[in-house]
């Protein structure tokens, strides 16, 4: 009997393959996205130092009251605009977008569009 491979395992394999090519630096950090069924998370990461410079998610105390459901398009847009705002406070304008192995569609695309609208370039 063949062993069934889970979706999360496939996504992790794709993400590992993408991470070989995408690398954030101090001058152009990586905007990494993780989405679960009920929440979405974004981080601006400097891979040279191995540090997270800014983060935003639907579990943040500031964002959670605005969106009761963290797993929808509206919540992804709020997280995208918030991560752009926090990156701008640090003087970050250009990033490399890391979609995390997810298809560039739906919440992942909504977050990216909101971050672009907020002033991030990628």
N, C-alpha and C positions, 0 to 999 in steps of 0.2 A: 504494500500500500504506500502511495506517495505521500510525503510529508507536505503539509500545507504551510506556505510561507505567509506570515501576517502582513497586513498593509503597513504597519509601523516598521516592521523589519525592512520592507522594500524601500520605504521613505528614508530610513536611516542609511541604507546603502547608497541611494541616490544622493543624499546630503553629503556623505563622505566623498563621493566622486566630485561633487560640485566644489567642496572645500579644498580640493587639491588645486583648483584653478583660481578661486576667489580668496584674496587675502587683504585684510585691512591694515593700514599703516597709521602712523601718527598724523600725517597730513591728509589722509583720506581713509578714515576708519570704515569698518564694515557695519552695515545696518542689518542685523540678523532678526528673522521673524520665526516665531514658533506659534503654532495654533493647536488648540485642543478643541474638543467638542463644545466646551462651555466658555473658553477664554482665548484671548490672543495676547501675545507678548512681543515686544520689540526691544532690542538692545543695540546701542552703538558701541562697537568693540574695537580697541586698538590691539591688533594681533601681535605687534612687535613687543609690546610690554605685557600682553596677556591680561589687560584690564578692561573692565566695562566702564565706559565713560558716562553713559546715560542710559536710562531704561524707562519704559512705560508699559503698562499692561492694564487689562480690565480688572485686575484685583487691587490696583492702587486705591488708596483711600480717597483721593481726589476724583478719580474717574468712576468708581463703583456707584456712587449715588446717582450719577447722570444716566447710567445704563444699567437697568436691572438685569438684562440678559447680556452677558459678555460675549456670546457666540454669534453675533449678527453683524451685518454690514455697518450699521450705525456705530456700534462699539469699535469696530476696526478703524473707522474714519476718525473717531475721537482719539484713539491710541496713536494713529499716524500723525495727527496734528500736534499731539502732546509731545511725541518724540522729536518732532521737528523743532518745536519750541524749546525743549530742553537742550537739544544740540546747538541751537542758535545762541543760547546763553553761554555755552562753552566756546563759542566762536567757530563751530563746525558748520561748514556750508556744503561741502562735497563728501559724499559717502559712496561706498560700493554696496549694492543691494544684494543681500543673501536671502533668497526666498525659502531656504531651509528644506529643499527637496519637494516643496509643494508646487502644484500647478499654479501659474500666474493667472489666477482667476478668482472671482468672489472676494472673500475677506482679505486674502493676501494682496490682491490688486487694489482693493479699496484703501488699505493701509498705505500702500506705495503712493497712490494718487494723492491722498491727504498729506503725506510727508512732502511730496513735491510741491503741493499747493502752499504748504507751510514754509517753504524756502529751501528745502534740501535739494541738491542736484545729484542725480545718479543716472 
